[in-house]
Amino acid sequence: MKEVSPEKLDRANTLNELNLDMMDMVDIIFEIEKVYSIYIPDNAQIFTVNDVVDYIVKQNLE
């Protein structure tokens, strides 16, 4: 998985702006599912870093 420096990370960044390819995105989703004990379906509308954060928060509140 590619490393993204924290200085370059902003909630408004799209995942494409972070130069993540499809395999990177799959790895990230698997890691998020494992760490937060949630499931992210293939049809989840996740395009930005903020979308990722919002999805995690929403799943942990339900």
PDBQT receptor file of N, H, CA, C and O in Angstrom, charges set to zero:
ATOM      1  N   MET A   1       0.841  -1.166   0.000  1.00  0.00    +0.000 N 
ATOM      2  CA  MET A   1       0.000   0.000   0.000  1.00  0.00    +0.000 C 
ATOM      3  C   MET A   1       0.892   1.237   0.000  1.00  0.00    +0.000 C 
ATOM      4  O   MET A   1       1.922   1.282   0.673  1.00  0.00    +0.000 OA
ATOM      5  N   LYS A   2       0.476   2.227  -0.762  1.00  0.00    +0.000 N 
ATOM      6  H   LYS A   2      -0.361   2.190  -1.309  1.00  0.00    +0.000 HD
ATOM      7  CA  LYS A   2       1.241   3.475  -0.825  1.00  0.00    +0.000 C 
ATOM      8  C   LYS A   2       1.136   4.243   0.477  1.00  0.00    +0.000 C 
ATOM      9  O   LYS A   2       0.123   4.187   1.174  1.00  0.00    +0.000 OA
ATOM     10  N   GLU A   3       2.193   4.954   0.787  1.00  0.00    +0.000 N 
ATOM     11  H   GLU A   3       3.016   4.999   0.221  1.00  0.00    +0.000 HD
ATOM     12  CA  GLU A   3       2.220   5.827   1.956  1.00  0.00    +0.000 C 
ATOM     13  C   GLU A   3       1.827   7.231   1.509  1.00  0.00    +0.000 C 
ATOM     14  O   GLU A   3       2.259   7.705   0.458  1.00  0.00    +0.000 OA
ATOM     15  N   VAL A   4       1.004   7.885   2.316  1.00  0.00    +0.000 N 
ATOM     16  H   VAL A   4       0.653   7.501   3.170  1.00  0.00    +0.000 HD
ATOM     17  CA  VAL A   4       0.642   9.277   2.071  1.00  0.00    +0.000 C 
ATOM     18  C   VAL A   4       1.091  10.056   3.291  1.00  0.00    +0.000 C 
ATOM     19  O   VAL A   4       0.696   9.749   4.416  1.00  0.00    +0.000 OA
ATOM     20  N   SER A   5       1.913  11.060   3.066  1.00  0.00    +0.000 N 
ATOM     21  H   SER A   5       2.234  11.309   2.153  1.00  0.00    +0.000 HD
ATOM     22  CA  SER A   5       2.420  11.827   4.211  1.00  0.00    +0.000 C 
ATOM     23  C   SER A   5       1.280  12.637   4.825  1.00  0.00    +0.000 C 
ATOM     24  O   SER A   5       0.441  13.176   4.104  1.00  0.00    +0.000 OA
ATOM     25  N   PRO A   6       1.248  12.721   6.134  1.00  0.00    +0.000 N 
ATOM     26  CA  PRO A   6       0.180  13.462   6.815  1.00  0.00    +0.000 C 
ATOM     27  C   PRO A   6       0.078  14.915   6.370  1.00  0.00    +0.000 C 
ATOM     28  O   PRO A   6      -1.009  15.493   6.376  1.00  0.00    +0.000 OA
ATOM     29  N   GLU A   7       1.203  15.506   5.985  1.00  0.00    +0.000 N 
ATOM     30  H   GLU A   7       2.086  15.037   5.980  1.00  0.00    +0.000 HD
ATOM     31  CA  GLU A   7       1.181  16.903   5.534  1.00  0.00    +0.000 C 
ATOM     32  C   GLU A   7       0.362  17.072   4.256  1.00  0.00    +0.000 C 
ATOM     33  O   GLU A   7      -0.203  18.140   4.020  1.00  0.00    +0.000 OA
ATOM     34  N   LYS A   8       0.294  16.034   3.439  1.00  0.00    +0.000 N 
ATOM     35  H   LYS A   8       0.753  15.167   3.631  1.00  0.00    +0.000 HD
ATOM     36  CA  LYS A   8      -0.445  16.101   2.178  1.00  0.00    +0.000 C 
ATOM     37  C   LYS A   8      -1.900  15.665   2.324  1.00  0.00    +0.000 C 
ATOM     38  O   LYS A   8      -2.688  15.805   1.388  1.00  0.00    +0.000 OA
ATOM     39  N   LEU A   9      -2.256  15.143   3.485  1.00  0.00    +0.000 N 
ATOM     40  H   LEU A   9      -1.616  15.030   4.245  1.00  0.00    +0.000 HD
ATOM     41  CA  LEU A   9      -3.582  14.602   3.694  1.00  0.00    +0.000 C 
ATOM     42  C   LEU A   9      -4.533  15.681   4.182  1.00  0.00    +0.000 C 
ATOM     43  O   LEU A   9      -4.277  16.361   5.176  1.00  0.00    +0.000 OA
ATOM     44  N   ASP A  10      -5.636  15.820   3.457  1.00  0.00    +0.000 N 
ATOM     45  H   ASP A  10      -5.844  15.268   2.650  1.00  0.00    +0.000 HD
ATOM     46  CA  ASP A  10      -6.666  16.780   3.813  1.00  0.00    +0.000 C 
ATOM     47  C   ASP A  10      -8.010  16.095   3.595  1.00  0.00    +0.000 C 
ATOM     48  O   ASP A  10      -8.165  15.304   2.664  1.00  0.00    +0.000 OA
ATOM     49  N   ARG A  11      -8.971  16.395   4.445  1.00  0.00    +0.000 N 
ATOM     50  H   ARG A  11      -8.846  17.038   5.201  1.00  0.00    +0.000 HD
ATOM     51  CA  ARG A  11     -10.273  15.730   4.328  1.00  0.00    +0.000 C 
ATOM     52  C   ARG A  11     -10.935  16.004   2.988  1.00  0.00    +0.000 C 
ATOM     53  O   ARG A  11     -11.778  15.220   2.553  1.00  0.00    +0.000 OA
ATOM     54  N   ALA A  12     -10.578  17.089   2.327  1.00  0.00    +0.000 N 
ATOM     55  H   ALA A  12      -9.894  17.726   2.681  1.00  0.00    +0.000 HD
ATOM     56  CA  ALA A  12     -11.180  17.426   1.042  1.00  0.00    +0.000 C 
ATOM     57  C   ALA A  12     -10.540  16.672  -0.125  1.00  0.00    +0.000 C 
ATOM     58  O   ALA A  12     -11.090  16.661  -1.227  1.00  0.00    +0.000 OA
ATOM     59  N   ASN A  13      -9.385  16.042   0.104  1.00  0.00    +0.000 N 
ATOM     60  H   ASN A  13      -8.938  16.051   0.998  1.00  0.00    +0.000 HD
ATOM     61  CA  ASN A  13      -8.715  15.301  -0.968  1.00  0.00    +0.000 C 
ATOM     62  C   ASN A  13      -9.597  14.176  -1.495  1.00  0.00    +0.000 C 
ATOM     63  O   ASN A  13     -10.229  13.444  -0.734  1.00  0.00    +0.000 OA
ATOM     64  N   THR A  14      -9.622  14.061  -2.815  1.00  0.00    +0.000 N 
ATOM     65  H   THR A  14      -9.109  14.656  -3.434  1.00  0.00    +0.000 HD
ATOM     66  CA  THR A  14     -10.235  12.860  -3.378  1.00  0.00    +0.000 C 
ATOM     67  C   THR A  14      -9.193  11.763  -3.294  1.00  0.00    +0.000 C 
ATOM     68  O   THR A  14      -7.995  12.033  -3.213  1.00  0.00    +0.000 OA
ATOM     69  N   LEU A  15      -9.653  10.535  -3.313  1.00  0.00    +0.000 N 
ATOM     70  H   LEU A  15     -10.626  10.316  -3.378  1.00  0.00    +0.000 HD
ATOM     71  CA  LEU A  15      -8.712   9.421  -3.253  1.00  0.00    +0.000 C 
ATOM     72  C   LEU A  15      -7.824   9.406  -4.494  1.00  0.00    +0.000 C 
ATOM     73  O   LEU A  15      -6.670   8.983  -4.424  1.00  0.00    +0.000 OA
ATOM     74  N   ASN A  16      -8.349   9.862  -5.626  1.00  0.00    +0.000 N 
ATOM     75  H   ASN A  16      -9.287  10.205  -5.683  1.00  0.00    +0.000 HD
ATOM     76  CA  ASN A  16      -7.534   9.949  -6.850  1.00  0.00    +0.000 C 
ATOM     77  C   ASN A  16      -6.431  10.991  -6.711  1.00  0.00    +0.000 C 
ATOM     78  O   ASN A  16      -5.332  10.794  -7.231  1.00  0.00    +0.000 OA
ATOM     79  N   GLU A  17      -6.703  12.089  -6.023  1.00  0.00    +0.000 N 
ATOM     80  H   GLU A  17      -7.595  12.248  -5.601  1.00  0.00    +0.000 HD
ATOM     81  CA  GLU A  17      -5.686  13.129  -5.822  1.00  0.00    +0.000 C 
ATOM     82  C   GLU A  17      -4.516  12.612  -5.001  1.00  0.00    +0.000 C 
ATOM     83  O   GLU A  17      -3.413  13.153  -5.079  1.00  0.00    +0.000 OA
ATOM     84  N   LEU A  18      -4.748  11.576  -4.222  1.00  0.00    +0.000 N 
ATOM     85  H   LEU A  18      -5.643  11.136  -4.159  1.00  0.00    +0.000 HD
ATOM     86  CA  LEU A  18      -3.680  10.992  -3.417  1.00  0.00    +0.000 C 
ATOM     87  C   LEU A  18      -2.900   9.938  -4.195  1.00  0.00    +0.000 C 
ATOM     88  O   LEU A  18      -2.055   9.236  -3.640  1.00  0.00    +0.000 OA
ATOM     89  N   ASN A  19      -3.199   9.839  -5.488  1.00  0.00    +0.000 N 
ATOM     90  H   ASN A  19      -3.886  10.410  -5.939  1.00  0.00    +0.000 HD
ATOM     91  CA  ASN A  19      -2.525   8.900  -6.394  1.00  0.00    +0.000 C 
ATOM     92  C   ASN A  19      -2.652   7.448  -5.933  1.00  0.00    +0.000 C 
ATOM     93  O   ASN A  19      -1.698   6.673  -6.011  1.00  0.00    +0.000 OA
ATOM     94  N   LEU A  20      -3.837   7.096  -5.454  1.00  0.00    +0.000 N 
ATOM     95  H   LEU A  20      -4.612   7.726  -5.390  1.00  0.00    +0.000 HD
ATOM     96  CA  LEU A  20      -4.098   5.727  -5.041  1.00  0.00    +0.000 C 
ATOM     97  C   LEU A  20      -4.700   4.958  -6.206  1.00  0.00    +0.000 C 
ATOM     98  O   LEU A  20      -5.673   5.402  -6.814  1.00  0.00    +0.000 OA
ATOM     99  N   ASP A  21      -4.122   3.809  -6.513  1.00  0.00    +0.000 N 
ATOM    100  H   ASP A  21      -3.331   3.448  -6.018  1.00  0.00    +0.000 HD
ATOM    101  CA  ASP A  21      -4.706   2.986  -7.560  1.00  0.00    +0.000 C 
ATOM    102  C   ASP A  21      -5.744   2.060  -6.931  1.00  0.00    +0.000 C 
ATOM    103  O   ASP A  21      -5.944   2.080  -5.716  1.00  0.00    +0.000 OA
ATOM    104  N   MET A  22      -6.399   1.253  -7.752  1.00  0.00    +0.000 N 
ATOM    105  H   MET A  22      -6.237   1.237  -8.739  1.00  0.00    +0.000 HD
ATOM    106  CA  MET A  22      -7.478   0.395  -7.286  1.00  0.00    +0.000 C 
ATOM    107  C   MET A  22      -7.004  -0.577  -6.198  1.00  0.00    +0.000 C 
ATOM    108  O   MET A  22      -7.721  -0.808  -5.224  1.00  0.00    +0.000 OA
ATOM    109  N   MET A  23      -5.828  -1.135  -6.354  1.00  0.00    +0.000 N 
ATOM    110  H   MET A  23      -5.246  -0.947  -7.145  1.00  0.00    +0.000 HD
ATOM    111  CA  MET A  23      -5.316  -2.066  -5.341  1.00  0.00    +0.000 C 
ATOM    112  C   MET A  23      -5.053  -1.355  -4.010  1.00  0.00    +0.000 C 
ATOM    113  O   MET A  23      -5.307  -1.915  -2.944  1.00  0.00    +0.000 OA
ATOM    114  N   ASP A  24      -4.549  -0.136  -4.075  1.00  0.00    +0.000 N 
ATOM    115  H   ASP A  24      -4.343   0.319  -4.942  1.00  0.00    +0.000 HD
ATOM    116  CA  ASP A  24      -4.344   0.644  -2.856  1.00  0.00    +0.000 C 
ATOM    117  C   ASP A  24      -5.676   0.876  -2.147  1.00  0.00    +0.000 C 
ATOM    118  O   ASP A  24      -5.775   0.747  -0.927  1.00  0.00    +0.000 OA
ATOM    119  N   MET A  25      -6.694   1.218  -2.926  1.00  0.00    +0.000 N 
ATOM    120  H   MET A  25      -6.614   1.322  -3.918  1.00  0.00    +0.000 HD
ATOM    121  CA  MET A  25      -8.003   1.486  -2.349  1.00  0.00    +0.000 C 
ATOM    122  C   MET A  25      -8.594   0.230  -1.712  1.00  0.00    +0.000 C 
ATOM    123  O   MET A  25      -9.198   0.302  -0.641  1.00  0.00    +0.000 OA
ATOM    124  N   VAL A  26      -8.426  -0.907  -2.357  1.00  0.00    +0.000 N 
ATOM    125  H   VAL A  26      -7.936  -0.966  -3.227  1.00  0.00    +0.000 HD
ATOM    126  CA  VAL A  26      -8.902  -2.174  -1.794  1.00  0.00    +0.000 C 
ATOM    127  C   VAL A  26      -8.167  -2.465  -0.490  1.00  0.00    +0.000 C 
ATOM    128  O   VAL A  26      -8.792  -2.846   0.499  1.00  0.00    +0.000 OA
ATOM    129  N   ASP A  27      -6.854  -2.290  -0.479  1.00  0.00    +0.000 N 
ATOM    130  H   ASP A  27      -6.346  -1.980  -1.284  1.00  0.00    +0.000 HD
ATOM    131  CA  ASP A  27      -6.070  -2.506   0.743  1.00  0.00    +0.000 C 
ATOM    132  C   ASP A  27      -6.531  -1.590   1.872  1.00  0.00    +0.000 C 
ATOM    133  O   ASP A  27      -6.642  -2.018   3.020  1.00  0.00    +0.000 OA
ATOM    134  N   ILE A  28      -6.795  -0.343   1.544  1.00  0.00    +0.000 N 
ATOM    135  H   ILE A  28      -6.705   0.004   0.610  1.00  0.00    +0.000 HD
ATOM    136  CA  ILE A  28      -7.244   0.619   2.549  1.00  0.00    +0.000 C 
ATOM    137  C   ILE A  28      -8.597   0.203   3.110  1.00  0.00    +0.000 C 
ATOM    138  O   ILE A  28      -8.807   0.242   4.322  1.00  0.00    +0.000 OA
ATOM    139  N   ILE A  29      -9.504  -0.191   2.241  1.00  0.00    +0.000 N 
ATOM    140  H   ILE A  29      -9.333  -0.223   1.256  1.00  0.00    +0.000 HD
ATOM    141  CA  ILE A  29     -10.831  -0.607   2.697  1.00  0.00    +0.000 C 
ATOM    142  C   ILE A  29     -10.736  -1.832   3.595  1.00  0.00    +0.000 C 
ATOM    143  O   ILE A  29     -11.383  -1.879   4.642  1.00  0.00    +0.000 OA
ATOM    144  N   PHE A  30      -9.941  -2.822   3.205  1.00  0.00    +0.000 N 
ATOM    145  H   PHE A  30      -9.416  -2.784   2.355  1.00  0.00    +0.000 HD
ATOM    146  CA  PHE A  30      -9.758  -4.008   4.057  1.00  0.00    +0.000 C 
ATOM    147  C   PHE A  30      -9.199  -3.620   5.420  1.00  0.00    +0.000 C 
ATOM    148  O   PHE A  30      -9.643  -4.139   6.443  1.00  0.00    +0.000 OA
ATOM    149  N   GLU A  31      -8.240  -2.721   5.440  1.00  0.00    +0.000 N 
ATOM    150  H   GLU A  31      -7.879  -2.299   4.608  1.00  0.00    +0.000 HD
ATOM    151  CA  GLU A  31      -7.629  -2.298   6.700  1.00  0.00    +0.000 C 
ATOM    152  C   GLU A  31      -8.641  -1.546   7.574  1.00  0.00    +0.000 C 
ATOM    153  O   GLU A  31      -8.701  -1.762   8.785  1.00  0.00    +0.000 OA
ATOM    154  N   ILE A  32      -9.425  -0.673   6.963  1.00  0.00    +0.000 N 
ATOM    155  H   ILE A  32      -9.377  -0.498   5.980  1.00  0.00    +0.000 HD
ATOM    156  CA  ILE A  32     -10.459   0.058   7.706  1.00  0.00    +0.000 C 
ATOM    157  C   ILE A  32     -11.474  -0.921   8.291  1.00  0.00    +0.000 C 
ATOM    158  O   ILE A  32     -11.864  -0.795   9.452  1.00  0.00    +0.000 OA
ATOM    159  N   GLU A  33     -11.900  -1.890   7.492  1.00  0.00    +0.000 N 
ATOM    160  H   GLU A  33     -11.584  -1.992   6.549  1.00  0.00    +0.000 HD
ATOM    161  CA  GLU A  33     -12.862  -2.883   7.980  1.00  0.00    +0.000 C 
ATOM    162  C   GLU A  33     -12.304  -3.653   9.171  1.00  0.00    +0.000 C 
ATOM    163  O   GLU A  33     -13.011  -3.917  10.143  1.00  0.00    +0.000 OA
ATOM    164  N   LYS A  34     -11.033  -4.005   9.077  1.00  0.00    +0.000 N 
ATOM    165  H   LYS A  34     -10.459  -3.790   8.287  1.00  0.00    +0.000 HD
ATOM    166  CA  LYS A  34     -10.398  -4.765  10.152  1.00  0.00    +0.000 C 
ATOM    167  C   LYS A  34     -10.243  -3.919  11.421  1.00  0.00    +0.000 C 
ATOM    168  O   LYS A  34     -10.603  -4.362  12.512  1.00  0.00    +0.000 OA
ATOM    169  N   VAL A  35      -9.716  -2.724  11.278  1.00  0.00    +0.000 N 
ATOM    170  H   VAL A  35      -9.424  -2.364  10.392  1.00  0.00    +0.000 HD
ATOM    171  CA  VAL A  35      -9.440  -1.865  12.431  1.00  0.00    +0.000 C 
ATOM    172  C   VAL A  35     -10.723  -1.428  13.134  1.00  0.00    +0.000 C 
ATOM    173  O   VAL A  35     -10.779  -1.415  14.364  1.00  0.00    +0.000 OA
ATOM    174  N   TYR A  36     -11.755  -1.070  12.363  1.00  0.00    +0.000 N 
ATOM    175  H   TYR A  36     -11.708  -1.081  11.364  1.00  0.00    +0.000 HD
ATOM    176  CA  TYR A  36     -12.980  -0.529  12.948  1.00  0.00    +0.000 C 
ATOM    177  C   TYR A  36     -14.108  -1.550  13.066  1.00  0.00    +0.000 C 
ATOM    178  O   TYR A  36     -15.208  -1.209  13.501  1.00  0.00    +0.000 OA
ATOM    179  N   SER A  37     -13.846  -2.795  12.684  1.00  0.00    +0.000 N 
ATOM    180  H   SER A  37     -12.952  -3.073  12.331  1.00  0.00    +0.000 HD
ATOM    181  CA  SER A  37     -14.851  -3.862  12.756  1.00  0.00    +0.000 C 
ATOM    182  C   SER A  37     -16.155  -3.453  12.071  1.00  0.00    +0.000 C 
ATOM    183  O   SER A  37     -17.244  -3.605  12.624  1.00  0.00    +0.000 OA
ATOM    184  N   ILE A  38     -16.011  -2.933  10.858  1.00  0.00    +0.000 N 
ATOM    185  H   ILE A  38     -15.126  -2.810  10.409  1.00  0.00    +0.000 HD
ATOM    186  CA  ILE A  38     -17.173  -2.547  10.065  1.00  0.00    +0.000 C 
ATOM    187  C   ILE A  38     -17.063  -3.202   8.700  1.00  0.00    +0.000 C 
ATOM    188  O   ILE A  38     -16.012  -3.726   8.333  1.00  0.00    +0.000 OA
ATOM    189  N   TYR A  39     -18.158  -3.168   7.953  1.00  0.00    +0.000 N 
ATOM    190  H   TYR A  39     -19.012  -2.742   8.252  1.00  0.00    +0.000 HD
ATOM    191  CA  TYR A  39     -18.173  -3.679   6.585  1.00  0.00    +0.000 C 
ATOM    192  C   TYR A  39     -18.441  -2.511   5.653  1.00  0.00    +0.000 C 
ATOM    193  O   TYR A  39     -19.357  -1.723   5.891  1.00  0.00    +0.000 OA
ATOM    194  N   ILE A  40     -17.658  -2.392   4.604  1.00  0.00    +0.000 N 
ATOM    195  H   ILE A  40     -16.914  -3.032   4.411  1.00  0.00    +0.000 HD
ATOM    196  CA  ILE A  40     -17.860  -1.359   3.592  1.00  0.00    +0.000 C 
ATOM    197  C   ILE A  40     -18.246  -2.066   2.301  1.00  0.00    +0.000 C 
ATOM    198  O   ILE A  40     -17.408  -2.729   1.688  1.00  0.00    +0.000 OA
ATOM    199  N   PRO A  41     -19.496  -1.938   1.879  1.00  0.00    +0.000 N 
ATOM    200  CA  PRO A  41     -19.937  -2.624   0.667  1.00  0.00    +0.000 C 
ATOM    201  C   PRO A  41     -19.283  -2.038  -0.589  1.00  0.00    +0.000 C 
ATOM    202  O   PRO A  41     -18.825  -0.896  -0.595  1.00  0.00    +0.000 OA
ATOM    203  N   ASP A  42     -19.254  -2.838  -1.631  1.00  0.00    +0.000 N 
ATOM    204  H   ASP A  42     -19.627  -3.766  -1.626  1.00  0.00    +0.000 HD
ATOM    205  CA  ASP A  42     -18.642  -2.400  -2.888  1.00  0.00    +0.000 C 
ATOM    206  C   ASP A  42     -19.321  -1.155  -3.463  1.00  0.00    +0.000 C 
ATOM    207  O   ASP A  42     -18.682  -0.367  -4.159  1.00  0.00    +0.000 OA
ATOM    208  N   ASN A  43     -20.595  -0.980  -3.180  1.00  0.00    +0.000 N 
ATOM    209  H   ASN A  43     -21.114  -1.621  -2.614  1.00  0.00    +0.000 HD
ATOM    210  CA  ASN A  43     -21.326   0.163  -3.749  1.00  0.00    +0.000 C 
ATOM    211  C   ASN A  43     -21.323   1.397  -2.842  1.00  0.00    +0.000 C 
ATOM    212  O   ASN A  43     -22.064   2.346  -3.096  1.00  0.00    +0.000 OA
ATOM    213  N   ALA A  44     -20.505   1.397  -1.796  1.00  0.00    +0.000 N 
ATOM    214  H   ALA A  44     -19.903   0.626  -1.589  1.00  0.00    +0.000 HD
ATOM    215  CA  ALA A  44     -20.413   2.566  -0.913  1.00  0.00    +0.000 C 
ATOM    216  C   ALA A  44     -19.895   3.758  -1.711  1.00  0.00    +0.000 C 
ATOM    217  O   ALA A  44     -18.976   3.628  -2.520  1.00  0.00    +0.000 OA
ATOM    218  N   GLN A  45     -20.488   4.900  -1.477  1.00  0.00    +0.000 N 
ATOM    219  H   GLN A  45     -21.235   5.005  -0.821  1.00  0.00    +0.000 HD
ATOM    220  CA  GLN A  45     -20.114   6.125  -2.186  1.00  0.00    +0.000 C 
ATOM    221  C   GLN A  45     -18.981   6.823  -1.446  1.00  0.00    +0.000 C 
ATOM    222  O   GLN A  45     -19.209   7.773  -0.697  1.00  0.00    +0.000 OA
ATOM    223  N   ILE A  46     -17.769   6.350  -1.659  1.00  0.00    +0.000 N 
ATOM    224  H   ILE A  46     -17.583   5.579  -2.268  1.00  0.00    +0.000 HD
ATOM    225  CA  ILE A  46     -16.594   6.899  -0.978  1.00  0.00    +0.000 C 
ATOM    226  C   ILE A  46     -15.624   7.421  -2.036  1.00  0.00    +0.000 C 
ATOM    227  O   ILE A  46     -15.026   6.660  -2.796  1.00  0.00    +0.000 OA
ATOM    228  N   PHE A  47     -15.489   8.757  -2.057  1.00  0.00    +0.000 N 
ATOM    229  H   PHE A  47     -15.975   9.376  -1.440  1.00  0.00    +0.000 HD
ATOM    230  CA  PHE A  47     -14.640   9.390  -3.065  1.00  0.00    +0.000 C 
ATOM    231  C   PHE A  47     -13.560  10.283  -2.465  1.00  0.00    +0.000 C 
ATOM    232  O   PHE A  47     -12.538  10.549  -3.098  1.00  0.00    +0.000 OA
ATOM    233  N   THR A  48     -13.796  10.742  -1.240  1.00  0.00    +0.000 N 
ATOM    234  H   THR A  48     -14.626  10.525  -0.726  1.00  0.00    +0.000 HD
ATOM    235  CA  THR A  48     -12.845  11.658  -0.607  1.00  0.00    +0.000 C 
ATOM    236  C   THR A  48     -12.426  11.106   0.756  1.00  0.00    +0.000 C 
ATOM    237  O   THR A  48     -13.034  10.174   1.282  1.00  0.00    +0.000 OA
ATOM    238  N   VAL A  49     -11.391  11.695   1.304  1.00  0.00    +0.000 N 
ATOM    239  H   VAL A  49     -10.897  12.452   0.878  1.00  0.00    +0.000 HD
ATOM    240  CA  VAL A  49     -10.957  11.331   2.655  1.00  0.00    +0.000 C 
ATOM    241  C   VAL A  49     -12.101  11.605   3.630  1.00  0.00    +0.000 C 
ATOM    242  O   VAL A  49     -12.329  10.822   4.551  1.00  0.00    +0.000 OA
ATOM    243  N   ASN A  50     -12.813  12.702   3.435  1.00  0.00    +0.000 N 
ATOM    244  H   ASN A  50     -12.628  13.338   2.686  1.00  0.00    +0.000 HD
ATOM    245  CA  ASN A  50     -13.947  13.032   4.295  1.00  0.00    +0.000 C 
ATOM    246  C   ASN A  50     -15.029  11.953   4.221  1.00  0.00    +0.000 C 
ATOM    247  O   ASN A  50     -15.635  11.618   5.239  1.00  0.00    +0.000 OA
ATOM    248  N   ASP A  51     -15.277  11.410   3.035  1.00  0.00    +0.000 N 
ATOM    249  H   ASP A  51     -14.785  11.682   2.208  1.00  0.00    +0.000 HD
ATOM    250  CA  ASP A  51     -16.249  10.318   2.888  1.00  0.00    +0.000 C 
ATOM    251  C   ASP A  51     -15.843   9.111   3.735  1.00  0.00    +0.000 C 
ATOM    252  O   ASP A  51     -16.692   8.474   4.359  1.00  0.00    +0.000 OA
ATOM    253  N   VAL A  52     -14.568   8.803   3.755  1.00  0.00    +0.000 N 
ATOM    254  H   VAL A  52     -13.878   9.320   3.248  1.00  0.00    +0.000 HD
ATOM    255  CA  VAL A  52     -14.065   7.682   4.553  1.00  0.00    +0.000 C 
ATOM    256  C   VAL A  52     -14.329   7.943   6.029  1.00  0.00    +0.000 C 
ATOM    257  O   VAL A  52     -14.854   7.080   6.732  1.00  0.00    +0.000 OA
ATOM    258  N   VAL A  53     -13.966   9.131   6.498  1.00  0.00    +0.000 N 
ATOM    259  H   VAL A  53     -13.539   9.832   5.927  1.00  0.00    +0.000 HD
ATOM    260  CA  VAL A  53     -14.157   9.483   7.906  1.00  0.00    +0.000 C 
ATOM    261  C   VAL A  53     -15.641   9.441   8.263  1.00  0.00    +0.000 C 
ATOM    262  O   VAL A  53     -16.015   8.861   9.283  1.00  0.00    +0.000 OA
ATOM    263  N   ASP A  54     -16.482  10.046   7.440  1.00  0.00    +0.000 N 
ATOM    264  H   ASP A  54     -16.178  10.517   6.611  1.00  0.00    +0.000 HD
ATOM    265  CA  ASP A  54     -17.919  10.063   7.708  1.00  0.00    +0.000 C 
ATOM    266  C   ASP A  54     -18.504   8.657   7.752  1.00  0.00    +0.000 C 
ATOM    267  O   ASP A  54     -19.353   8.361   8.594  1.00  0.00    +0.000 OA
ATOM    268  N   TYR A  55     -18.057   7.795   6.854  1.00  0.00    +0.000 N 
ATOM    269  H   TYR A  55     -17.368   8.035   6.171  1.00  0.00    +0.000 HD
ATOM    270  CA  TYR A  55     -18.571   6.417   6.811  1.00  0.00    +0.000 C 
ATOM    271  C   TYR A  55     -18.198   5.679   8.092  1.00  0.00    +0.000 C 
ATOM    272  O   TYR A  55     -19.031   4.981   8.671  1.00  0.00    +0.000 OA
ATOM    273  N   ILE A  56     -16.967   5.828   8.531  1.00  0.00    +0.000 N 
ATOM    274  H   ILE A  56     -16.291   6.395   8.060  1.00  0.00    +0.000 HD
ATOM    275  CA  ILE A  56     -16.514   5.161   9.770  1.00  0.00    +0.000 C 
ATOM    276  C   ILE A  56     -17.325   5.664  10.960  1.00  0.00    +0.000 C 
ATOM    277  O   ILE A  56     -17.792   4.869  11.776  1.00  0.00    +0.000 OA
ATOM    278  N   VAL A  57     -17.493   6.962  11.059  1.00  0.00    +0.000 N 
ATOM    279  H   VAL A  57     -17.114   7.608  10.396  1.00  0.00    +0.000 HD
ATOM    280  CA  VAL A  57     -18.242   7.546  12.172  1.00  0.00    +0.000 C 
ATOM    281  C   VAL A  57     -19.687   7.048  12.153  1.00  0.00    +0.000 C 
ATOM    282  O   VAL A  57     -20.220   6.640  13.185  1.00  0.00    +0.000 OA
ATOM    283  N   LYS A  58     -20.311   7.081  10.991  1.00  0.00    +0.000 N 
ATOM    284  H   LYS A  58     -19.878   7.413  10.153  1.00  0.00    +0.000 HD
ATOM    285  CA  LYS A  58     -21.701   6.625  10.866  1.00  0.00    +0.000 C 
ATOM    286  C   LYS A  58     -21.844   5.168  11.286  1.00  0.00    +0.000 C 
ATOM    287  O   LYS A  58     -22.774   4.829  12.017  1.00  0.00    +0.000 OA
ATOM    288  N   GLN A  59     -20.948   4.311  10.843  1.00  0.00    +0.000 N 
ATOM    289  H   GLN A  59     -20.192   4.587  10.249  1.00  0.00    +0.000 HD
ATOM    290  CA  GLN A  59     -21.023   2.887  11.186  1.00  0.00    +0.000 C 
ATOM    291  C   GLN A  59     -20.813   2.640  12.670  1.00  0.00    +0.000 C 
ATOM    292  O   GLN A  59     -21.423   1.731  13.232  1.00  0.00    +0.000 OA
ATOM    293  N   ASN A  60     -19.980   3.414  13.304  1.00  0.00    +0.000 N 
ATOM    294  H   ASN A  60     -19.485   4.153  12.847  1.00  0.00    +0.000 HD
ATOM    295  CA  ASN A  60     -19.718   3.231  14.725  1.00  0.00    +0.000 C 
ATOM    296  C   ASN A  60     -20.820   3.807  15.606  1.00  0.00    +0.000 C 
ATOM    297  O   ASN A  60     -20.900   3.482  16.790  1.00  0.00    +0.000 OA
ATOM    298  N   LEU A  61     -21.680   4.669  15.030  1.00  0.00    +0.000 N 
ATOM    299  H   LEU A  61     -21.616   4.933  14.068  1.00  0.00    +0.000 HD
ATOM    300  CA  LEU A  61     -22.781   5.218  15.791  1.00  0.00    +0.000 C 
ATOM    301  C   LEU A  61     -24.022   4.347  15.706  1.00  0.00    +0.000 C 
ATOM    302  O   LEU A  61     -24.924   4.474  16.534  1.00  0.00    +0.000 OA
ATOM    303  N   GLU A  62     -24.080   3.471  14.724  1.00  0.00    +0.000 N 
ATOM    304  H   GLU A  62     -23.348   3.368  14.051  1.00  0.00    +0.000 HD
ATOM    305  CA  GLU A  62     -25.262   2.609  14.556  1.00  0.00    +0.000 C 
ATOM    306  C   GLU A  62     -25.197   1.386  15.417  1.00  0.00    +0.000 C 
ATOM    307  O   GLU A  62     -26.112   0.563  15.390  1.00  0.00    +0.000 OA
TER     308      GLU A  62
